[in-house]
Amino acid sequence: MNCTNHPDVDAQGMCAYCGNPFCKECLVEVKGRMYCKEDLEKVFDQASQSSNTQPTINITNQNANTNINGGFYGPRKCKIVALILCLLGFLGIAGIHRMYVGKVGSGVLYFFTCGICSVGTIIDLISILSGGFRDSYGQPLQ
């Protein structure tokens, strides 16, 4: 088999791009592969085009926000209103103060157990007066 460019010279290898046989003088080795000099420019053009393409960017949002309502706490609850509603617990309407601050489940429990025999109402009263009572979002009363 003879070189495509030099018919009188034996071919030393094949071009990896066009597949034609070429002599040692017509072949160029690039990263372990042989290319003919005519196709070498085409190979570099393809390589530069493939490296110039923009990469695909995948964004996966793994939001670890643990706030209820996406961080919106709603209007702050008034300490005086909660205190007055808590005092109504001693008149037989226990648990209204808990429902007011958003703790509906425990408010219903207090309502049917008379403030857990008034002990829970007394604890909540002390907690409201000392400023430790919080609403269902964990926010202190105003």
C-alpha positions as CSV (number, residue, x, y, z in Angstrom):
1,M,0.0,0.0,0.0
2,N,1.4,3.4,-1.0
3,C,1.0,6.9,0.4
4,T,-2.0,8.9,-0.8
5,N,0.1,12.0,-1.5
6,H,3.3,10.2,-2.7
7,P,2.3,7.2,-4.8
8,D,5.9,6.0,-5.1
9,V,6.5,5.8,-1.3
10,D,5.2,3.0,1.0
11,A,2.5,4.0,3.5
12,Q,3.6,4.0,7.2
13,G,0.1,4.4,8.7
14,M,-3.5,5.5,8.3
15,C,-5.0,8.8,9.2
16,A,-7.4,8.5,12.1
17,Y,-9.6,11.2,10.6
18,C,-10.0,10.3,6.9
19,G,-8.8,6.7,7.0
20,N,-6.4,7.1,4.0
21,P,-2.8,5.6,4.0
22,F,0.1,8.0,4.3
23,C,3.9,7.9,4.5
24,K,5.9,8.9,7.6
25,E,6.4,12.4,6.1
26,C,2.7,13.1,5.7
27,L,1.6,11.8,9.1
28,V,1.6,13.7,12.4
29,E,1.1,12.1,15.8
30,V,-1.2,13.9,18.3
31,K,-1.9,12.2,21.6
32,G,-1.0,8.8,20.4
33,R,-3.1,9.0,17.2
34,M,-1.9,9.6,13.6
35,Y,-3.4,12.3,11.4
36,C,-2.5,13.5,7.9
37,K,-1.4,17.1,7.6
38,E,-4.4,18.0,5.5
39,D,-6.9,16.8,8.1
40,L,-5.0,18.1,11.2
41,E,-6.6,21.6,11.0
42,K,-10.1,20.0,10.8
43,V,-9.3,17.9,13.9
44,F,-8.2,21.0,15.9
45,D,-11.3,22.9,14.7
46,Q,-13.6,20.1,16.0
47,A,-11.7,19.9,19.3
48,S,-11.9,23.7,19.9
49,Q,-15.6,23.7,19.0
50,S,-16.4,21.0,21.5
51,S,-14.4,22.7,24.2
52,N,-16.1,26.1,23.5
53,T,-19.5,24.7,24.2
54,Q,-21.1,25.9,27.4
55,P,-21.4,23.2,30.1
56,T,-24.8,22.1,31.3
57,I,-25.5,23.3,34.8
58,N,-28.0,21.4,36.9
59,I,-29.2,23.2,40.0
60,T,-30.9,21.1,42.7
61,N,-32.4,23.2,45.5
62,Q,-32.1,21.3,48.7
63,N,-33.7,23.9,51.0
64,A,-33.4,22.9,54.6
65,N,-35.8,25.5,55.8
66,T,-37.5,24.1,58.8
67,N,-39.6,27.2,59.6
68,I,-43.4,26.7,59.4
69,N,-45.0,28.8,56.7
70,G,-41.6,29.4,55.0
71,G,-40.4,31.7,57.8
72,F,-43.6,33.7,58.1
73,Y,-44.7,33.7,61.7
74,G,-47.9,35.7,61.4
75,P,-48.8,38.5,63.7
76,R,-47.3,38.5,67.1
77,K,-49.6,37.6,69.9
78,C,-50.3,40.1,72.7
79,K,-49.1,39.1,76.3
80,I,-52.0,41.0,77.9
81,V,-54.7,39.3,75.9
82,A,-53.1,35.9,76.6
83,L,-53.0,36.8,80.4
84,I,-56.7,37.7,80.4
85,L,-57.7,34.6,78.5
86,C,-55.6,32.5,80.9
87,L,-57.4,34.0,83.9
88,L,-60.7,33.0,82.3
89,G,-59.5,29.4,82.9
90,F,-60.3,29.8,86.6
91,L,-63.9,30.7,85.7
92,G,-64.4,27.4,83.8
93,I,-63.2,28.5,80.3
94,A,-59.8,26.9,80.4
95,G,-57.5,26.6,77.4
96,I,-58.7,29.7,75.5
97,H,-55.3,31.3,75.9
98,R,-53.6,28.3,74.3
99,M,-55.9,28.4,71.3
100,Y,-55.2,32.2,71.0
101,V,-51.5,31.6,70.5
102,G,-52.0,28.7,68.1
103,K,-51.6,25.7,70.4
104,V,-55.1,24.4,69.5
105,G,-54.5,20.8,70.5
106,S,-53.4,21.5,74.0
107,G,-56.1,24.2,74.2
108,V,-58.8,21.7,73.5
109,L,-57.2,19.3,76.1
110,Y,-57.2,22.1,78.7
111,F,-60.8,23.0,77.9
112,F,-62.1,19.4,78.5
113,T,-59.9,18.8,81.6
114,C,-60.5,22.2,83.2
115,G,-57.0,23.3,82.7
116,I,-55.7,19.8,83.7
117,C,-57.3,20.4,87.1
118,S,-56.1,24.0,87.1
119,V,-52.5,23.0,87.5
120,G,-51.7,23.6,83.9
121,T,-53.5,26.9,83.9
122,I,-51.4,28.0,87.0
123,I,-48.2,27.0,85.3
124,D,-49.2,28.9,82.1
125,L,-50.1,31.9,84.1
126,I,-46.7,32.0,85.8
127,S,-45.1,31.4,82.4
128,I,-47.0,34.3,80.8
129,L,-46.1,36.7,83.6
130,S,-42.4,35.7,83.5
131,G,-42.2,36.1,79.7
132,G,-41.4,32.4,79.0
133,F,-44.7,31.6,77.3
134,R,-44.4,31.2,73.5
135,D,-46.8,30.9,70.6
136,S,-47.0,27.9,68.3
137,Y,-44.1,29.2,66.2
138,G,-41.8,29.5,69.2
139,Q,-42.0,33.3,69.3
140,P,-42.4,35.1,72.6
141,L,-45.5,37.1,73.3
142,Q,-45.4,40.9,72.8
